[in-house]
């Protein structure tokens, strides 16, 4: 596995555009087509929303080259009493539909990490 970039960001709606732009940059670096790149950005955004709803204050995103583009996102800090929101199931379904090798871990009834892959 070749790590491309790893970033830690505060979770909040104001950071989503920045993370989407960074994701698009990684996709372009690997030569992904525009449709796959857009799907990847949706998956990253939905993953961050899952962690935000779970009460995390920050997230760590790791982009690596492993059978295509592999993205691992983990929640950090916070998490007091948060549980899955009803819209989280929609986010989870989107991830399953758009990405390959989706893995979602829960802790105490709320999502704590998400990983997925896109072919390059």
Buried (B, 14 or more C-beta within 10 A) or exposed (E): EEEBEEEEBEBEEEBBEEBBEBBBBBBEBBEBEEEBBBBBBBBBBBBBBBBBBBBBBBBBBBBBBEEBBBBBBBBBEBBEEBEBBEEBEEBBEBBEEBBEEBEBEBEEEBBBBBBBBBEB
